[in-house]
Amino acid sequence: MNSDSLKYVLREFVGRALPENRSRELSLPTDSGKVIGLCGVRRCGKTFLFFDTIRRLLAQGVDRRRIVYLNFEDDRLQPVQPAELDLVLRCLREVFPEAATGRLYLFLDEVQSAPGWDRWVRRLCDTEDVSVFVTGSSSRVLTRDLSSAMRGRSVTYEVFPLGFREFLAFRDLRHEPYNARSESRTRAAFEDYLRWGGFPEVVLAAPAMRPLILEEYASVMLHRDLVERNAIRNEALMHAFLRHCFRNTATLLSLSKLHRDFQSEGYEISKNTIFEYARMLEDAGLIFLLPRHEESVRKQARNPKKLHVIDPGLIGAFKAGAERDVGHKLETAVFLECRRRAREWHYHAGDGELDLCDAEDRLFINICWNLSDATTGKLALTLAGTGITPGEIDATTEHWNTLAGPTYFNHYISNDLPAFEKEYRAFITQLSASWPIQIPTSR
């Protein structure tokens, strides 16, 4: 990074209009006294949260010349050496002398591309009147480096692709319960959400462009966030591993079994490499691995993990087909909605499987798209101990508020069983209007 290029970048930002963006549910504090970190998968909207925050600062009367936005993946700034980071404020004050005094606001995008950024940010906070905001596509690197450097003076927000409620807002749709036309539109939008996911650019794109954008995202995530960042030599194996994960969301993942499967396909790979690849995908924010609910940590480690991916739309980018297994996509969508609110989730397994439970054993969720003979066992498991049998399916709504012990939430979504229209309405309302999930009231 040289000073001339940096000055061009600084002046260019001040002179150009901010890109148009739609507001998200997450709003960043502007004067918290903390370094604000944003981590999340690439293209989920972190940069536009920056622009939204900058727009609010300008509305508060902050001089545009006191606001710095730098994307460290900008080729004009590469390569960045740790000693060169001090050029940022030096060049800013040379180009804009007005910034020599008063509070500055630094928005630093993709900081994992700037070695030594964490120590530099800490020194700025110790010696300058500055508010700092940083983003990174590696959750582990950002959280670890920021927390260790700032020692309690930072807050990190996890950013996801759009939830269904935000999806409706981006499509200018508003869900109105018990309005037939609104419910029909919302139902169609929900199926669209499961098909194409919640990446903001994809949601706003023309239908013909959506699969192309998702394929491009998948390629960039593979090469930039996995292969290049981790110096992976066996790109074909990493692609196969990534493809396996996205084609098998909402299923149990045994890394030991997957290791044997890859060996049978001719890949020369150690078991440690498979475990390391799984960690890399988690660090990049591409997958989540839920442990089995056990009191013993050793038992958790020995059992398979429940796999969920970051976005249902990306599944189609790995040649799984846009219509592939909508029930698993639904389960992943529900998990992501829960994950936005709490970090720790498990699955239950015993005589059968329970899709989601919280760490405190207070919330239990089973999810299926279409109640058929194949899923009746899941219903029987969830209703165990409630006095309801699978033969009483059409009457289950009357029992929601009378269950003793842990409450089991079931949202059975069906296109062909009218008896479950109430549950469908309750489910759509919860995803589009309110949280936490409440017990559906029988009507």
C-alpha positions in Angstrom: 0.0 0.0 0.0 1.5 3.3 -1.0 0.5 6.8 0.0 -0.5 8.0 -3.5 -2.9 5.2 -4.1 -4.3 5.6 -0.6 -5.0 9.3 -1.1 -6.9 8.5 -4.3 -9.0 6.0 -2.5 -9.7 8.4 0.4 -10.7 11.3 -1.9 -12.8 9.0 -4.1 -14.9 7.9 -1.2 -15.7 11.4 0.0 -16.5 12.5 -3.6 -18.9 9.7 -4.6 -22.5 9.2 -3.6 -23.2 6.3 -1.2 -24.8 3.2 -2.9 -28.5 2.8 -2.4 -29.3 0.2 0.2 -32.3 -1.1 2.1 -32.4 -1.1 5.8 -31.8 -4.3 7.7 -33.2 -5.3 11.1 -29.7 -4.9 12.6 -28.7 -1.3 13.2 -25.1 -0.6 14.4 -24.4 1.8 17.3 -22.5 4.9 16.2 -20.9 6.0 19.5 -20.8 3.0 21.8 -17.2 3.5 22.8 -16.5 0.0 21.5 -14.8 -1.3 18.3 -17.7 -2.7 16.3 -17.0 -5.9 14.4 -19.2 -7.6 11.8 -18.5 -11.2 10.8 -20.4 -13.3 8.3 -20.3 -15.1 5.0 -19.3 -13.1 1.9 -22.1 -11.1 0.2 -24.5 -11.3 3.2 -24.8 -7.5 3.5 -21.9 -6.5 5.9 -20.7 -3.6 3.7 -24.2 -2.2 3.2 -24.6 -2.2 7.0 -21.6 0.0 6.9 -23.1 2.3 4.3 -26.4 2.5 6.3 -24.4 3.5 9.4 -22.5 6.1 7.4 -25.7 7.5 6.1 -27.0 7.9 9.7 -23.8 9.6 10.7 -24.2 12.1 7.9 -27.8 12.7 8.9 -26.5 13.5 12.4 -24.3 16.2 10.9 -21.0 14.5 10.8 -18.6 15.9 8.2 -18.1 13.4 5.3 -14.4 14.2 5.4 -14.2 12.7 8.9 -15.5 9.3 7.7 -13.1 6.8 6.2 -14.2 3.7 4.3 -11.5 1.3 3.2 -11.9 -2.1 1.6 -8.6 -4.0 2.1 -9.4 -6.3 -0.8 -9.2 -3.2 -3.1 -6.3 -4.0 -5.5 -5.1 -0.4 -5.2 -4.3 -1.1 -1.5 -2.7 -4.5 -2.0 -0.4 -5.8 -0.7 -0.8 -4.3 2.8 2.1 -4.4 5.2 1.6 -3.9 8.9 3.9 -0.8 9.0 1.9 0.8 6.3 -1.4 1.0 8.2 -0.3 4.2 9.9 -0.5 5.9 6.5 -4.3 5.9 6.7 -4.7 8.8 9.1 -1.6 10.5 7.9 -2.9 10.6 4.3 -6.4 11.5 5.4 -5.1 14.6 7.2 -2.9 15.6 4.3 -5.8 15.3 1.8 -8.4 16.8 4.3 -6.8 19.1 6.9 -10.2 19.5 8.5 -9.8 16.0 9.8 -6.8 16.9 11.9 -9.0 17.6 14.9 -12.3 16.1 16.1 -13.7 12.5 16.1 -13.0 10.3 13.1 -15.1 7.3 12.0 -13.1 4.4 10.4 -15.0 1.7 8.5 -12.5 -1.1 7.6 -13.8 -3.8 5.3 -12.4 -7.3 4.9 -9.6 -6.7 7.5 -8.3 -10.2 7.3 -6.5 -9.0 4.2 -4.5 -6.5 6.3 -1.9 -8.2 8.5 -1.5 -6.6 11.9 -4.8 -4.8 11.7 -5.8 -5.8 15.2 -2.8 -4.2 16.9 -3.1 -1.1 14.8 -6.8 -0.7 15.7 -6.0 -1.1 19.4 -3.3 1.6 19.2 -5.7 4.0 17.4 -8.3 3.5 20.1 -5.7 4.2 22.8 -4.2 7.3 21.1 -6.9 8.9 18.8 -10.4 10.2 19.1 -11.8 7.6 16.7 -14.8 5.2 16.3 -13.8 2.0 14.5 -16.0 -0.5 12.6 -14.5 -3.6 11.0 -15.8 -6.5 8.9 -14.3 -9.9 8.1 -15.4 -13.0 6.2 -13.7 -15.3 8.7 -15.7 -15.4 11.9 -12.9 -17.1 13.9 -10.1 -14.7 12.8 -12.2 -11.6 13.4 -13.6 -12.7 16.8 -10.3 -14.1 18.0 -8.1 -11.2 16.9 -10.5 -8.5 17.8 -11.3 -9.9 21.3 -7.7 -10.6 22.2 -6.5 -7.2 21.0 -9.2 -5.1 22.4 -9.6 -7.0 25.7 -13.2 -6.2 26.4 -13.5 -3.0 24.3 -15.1 -4.6 21.3 -18.5 -6.0 20.3 -18.9 -8.4 17.4 -22.2 -8.9 15.5 -22.8 -11.9 13.4 -24.5 -11.0 10.1 -26.6 -13.5 8.1 -28.3 -13.4 4.8 -31.9 -12.1 5.0 -34.4 -13.8 7.3 -37.9 -14.4 5.9 -39.2 -11.2 7.6 -36.5 -9.1 5.9 -37.1 -11.0 2.7 -40.7 -9.8 2.7 -39.6 -6.2 3.3 -37.1 -6.4 0.4 -39.9 -7.6 -1.8 -42.2 -4.8 -0.5 -44.6 -7.4 0.9 -46.4 -7.2 4.2 -48.0 -10.3 5.8 -51.5 -9.8 7.1 -52.9 -12.8 9.0 -56.4 -13.9 8.0 -56.3 -12.0 4.8 -56.6 -14.6 2.0 -54.8 -12.5 -0.6 -52.0 -11.6 1.7 -51.6 -15.2 2.9 -51.5 -16.5 -0.7 -48.7 -13.9 -1.6 -46.8 -14.8 1.6 -47.1 -18.5 1.0 -45.6 -18.0 -2.6 -42.9 -15.7 -1.2 -42.0 -18.3 1.4 -41.6 -21.0 -1.2 -39.5 -18.5 -3.2 -37.3 -17.9 -0.1 -36.7 -21.6 0.3 -35.8 -21.9 -3.4 -33.5 -18.9 -3.8 -32.4 -18.0 -0.2 -31.8 -14.7 1.4 -28.7 -13.1 -0.1 -29.7 -9.5 -0.7 -28.5 -9.2 -4.3 -30.2 -12.5 -5.2 -33.5 -11.4 -3.6 -33.6 -8.2 -5.7 -32.3 -9.7 -8.9 -34.4 -10.7 -11.9 -35.4 -14.4 -11.8 -33.1 -15.4 -14.7 -30.1 -13.9 -13.0 -30.6 -15.6 -9.6 -29.0 -19.0 -10.4 -26.1 -17.3 -12.2 -25.4 -15.1 -9.1 -25.6 -18.0 -6.7 -23.2 -20.0 -8.9 -20.7 -17.1 -8.9 -21.0 -16.8 -5.1 -20.3 -20.5 -4.7 -17.2 -20.2 -6.9 -15.9 -17.1 -5.1 -16.5 -18.7 -1.6 -14.6 -21.8 -2.7 -11.6 -20.0 -4.2 -11.3 -16.8 -2.1 -12.6 -17.9 1.3 -11.3 -21.5 1.4 -8.6 -22.4 -1.2 -6.6 -19.1 -1.2 -7.1 -18.1 2.4 -6.1 -21.5 3.8 -3.5 -22.3 1.1 -5.3 -25.6 0.2 -3.5 -27.7 -2.4 -6.2 -30.2 -3.1 -8.9 -27.9 -4.6 -10.9 -30.8 -6.0 -11.2 -32.4 -2.6 -12.3 -29.2 -1.0 -14.9 -28.7 -3.7 -16.2 -32.2 -3.2 -16.4 -31.6 0.6 -18.2 -28.3 0.1 -20.6 -29.9 -2.4 -21.4 -32.7 0.0 -22.3 -30.3 2.7 -24.6 -28.2 0.6 -26.3 -31.2 -0.9 -26.9 -32.7 2.5 -28.1 -29.8 4.7 -30.2 -30.7 7.8 -28.7 -34.2 8.0 -26.3 -35.9 10.4 -22.7 -35.6 9.4 -20.1 -38.2 10.5 -16.7 -37.0 9.4 -15.2 -40.4 10.0 -17.7 -42.0 7.6 -17.1 -39.2 5.1 -13.4 -39.8 5.3 -14.0 -43.5 4.3 -16.3 -42.5 1.5 -13.8 -40.1 0.0 -11.1 -42.8 0.3 -13.3 -45.2 -1.6 -13.7 -42.6 -4.4 -9.9 -42.5 -4.8 -9.0 -39.4 -2.8 -5.8 -39.6 -0.8 -6.7 -37.9 2.4 -6.2 -38.3 6.2 -8.9 -38.1 8.7 -7.3 -35.0 10.3 -7.6 -33.2 6.9 -11.4 -33.9 6.8 -11.8 -32.4 10.3 -9.6 -29.4 9.3 -11.7 -28.8 6.2 -14.9 -28.8 8.4 -13.3 -26.2 10.7 -12.4 -24.1 7.6 -16.0 -24.1 6.4 -17.3 -23.2 9.9 -14.7 -20.3 10.1 -15.9 -19.0 6.7 -19.5 -19.0 8.0 -20.6 -21.5 5.3 -21.8 -24.3 7.6 -22.9 -24.9 11.2 -22.4 -28.2 13.0 -24.8 -28.8 15.9 -23.8 -31.3 18.6 -26.1 -34.0 19.9 -27.8 -32.9 23.2 -25.8 -34.7 25.8 -24.6 -33.8 29.3 -21.2 -35.4 28.6 -18.9 -33.4 26.4 -17.2 -36.7 25.4 -20.5 -38.2 24.2 -21.1 -35.0 22.2 -17.7 -35.4 20.5 -18.3 -39.1 19.7 -21.7 -38.6 18.0 -22.4 -37.2 14.5 -23.1 -33.5 14.2 -26.2 -32.1 12.6 -25.2 -30.1 9.5 -26.9 -26.9 8.4 -25.7 -24.5 5.7 -25.7 -20.7 5.7 -28.4 -20.3 3.0 -31.0 -22.6 1.3 -30.5 -20.8 -2.0 -26.8 -21.8 -2.3 -27.9 -25.5 -2.3 -28.9 -25.2 -6.0 -25.5 -23.7 -6.9 -23.9 -27.0 -6.1 -26.1 -28.8 -8.7 -28.5 -30.1 -6.2 -31.5 -28.8 -8.1 -33.6 -25.8 -7.0 -36.4 -28.1 -5.9 -34.2 -30.6 -4.0 -35.7 -31.8 -0.7 -37.7 -28.8 0.4 -38.2 -30.4 3.8 -34.4 -30.1 4.6 -34.4 -26.5 3.3 -37.3 -25.7 5.6 -35.4 -27.2 8.5 -32.3 -25.2 7.7 -34.4 -22.0 7.3 -35.9 -22.5 10.8 -32.5 -23.2 12.3 -31.1 -20.0 10.8 -34.0 -18.0 12.2 -33.2 -19.5 15.7 -29.4 -19.0 15.2 -29.9 -15.3 14.6 -31.2 -15.1 18.2 -29.0 -17.6 20.1 -25.7 -19.2 19.3 -26.0 -22.6 20.9 -28.4 -25.1 19.5 -28.4 -28.9 19.7 -30.4 -31.8 18.2 -31.9 -34.7 20.2 -31.5 -38.3 19.3 -32.6 -41.5 20.9 -35.5 -43.7 19.8 -35.9 -41.0 17.1 -34.6 -37.6 16.2 -35.7 -34.2 17.4 -34.6 -31.5 15.0 -33.7 -28.6 17.3 -33.4 -27.8 21.0 -31.9 -25.0 22.9 -29.0 -25.4 25.4 -31.4 -25.0 28.4 -33.8 -27.7 27.3 -36.7 -25.2 27.2 -37.5 -25.2 23.5 -37.9 -28.2 21.3 -38.7 -27.9 17.6 -39.5 -30.5 15.0 -40.0 -29.4 11.4 -41.4 -31.1 8.3 -42.8 -29.8 5.0 -45.4 -32.4 4.2 -47.0 -34.7 6.7 -47.1 -38.2 5.1 -46.5 -41.8 6.2 -42.8 -41.2 6.0 -42.9 -38.4 8.6 -45.5 -39.9 11.0 -42.8 -41.3 13.1 -41.4 -37.9 13.7 -44.8 -36.7 14.9 -45.1 -39.7 17.2 -41.7 -39.0 18.7 -42.5 -35.3 19.3 -45.9 -36.1 20.8 -44.6 -38.7 23.2 -45.9 -38.3 26.7 -48.6 -35.8 25.6 -51.5 -38.3 25.4 -51.8 -37.6 21.6 -51.4 -40.4 19.2 -50.7 -40.2 15.4 -54.2 -41.2 14.8 -55.4 -38.0 16.4 -53.4 -35.8 14.0 -56.4 -33.7 13.0 -57.1 -32.8 16.6 -53.6 -31.8 17.7 -54.3 -28.1 17.6 -56.6 -28.5 20.6 -53.8 -29.8 22.8 -51.1 -27.2 22.3 -51.9 -25.2 25.4 -52.4 -28.3 27.7 -49.1 -30.0 27.3 -47.2 -30.8 30.6 -43.5 -30.7 31.0 -41.3 -29.4 28.1 -43.3 -27.8 25.4 -42.9 -29.3 21.9 -43.4 -27.0 19.0 -44.5 -28.5 15.7 -45.0 -26.6 12.5 -46.2 -29.1 10.0 -46.4 -27.4 6.6 -48.7 -29.2 4.1 -49.9 -28.3 0.7 -52.5 -31.0 0.6 -53.9 -31.5 4.1 -56.4 -28.7 5.0 -56.4 -29.7 8.7 -52.9 -28.2 9.0 -53.8 -24.8 7.6 -53.8 -23.4 11.1 -50.3 -24.6 11.8 -49.2 -23.2 8.4 -50.6 -19.8 9.3 -49.0 -19.8 12.7 -45.6 -20.8 11.2 -45.7 -18.1 8.5 -46.8 -15.5 11.1 -43.9 -16.3 13.4 -41.2 -16.2 10.7 -42.6 -13.0 9.2 -43.8 -11.0 12.2 -42.6 -11.9 15.6 -40.0 -13.7 17.8 -39.8 -15.6 20.1 -41.9 -18.4 18.7 -45.0 -18.7 20.8 -47.3 -21.7 21.3 -50.0 -21.6 18.6 -53.4 -20.7 20.1 -56.1 -23.1 19.0 -59.0 -21.4 17.2 
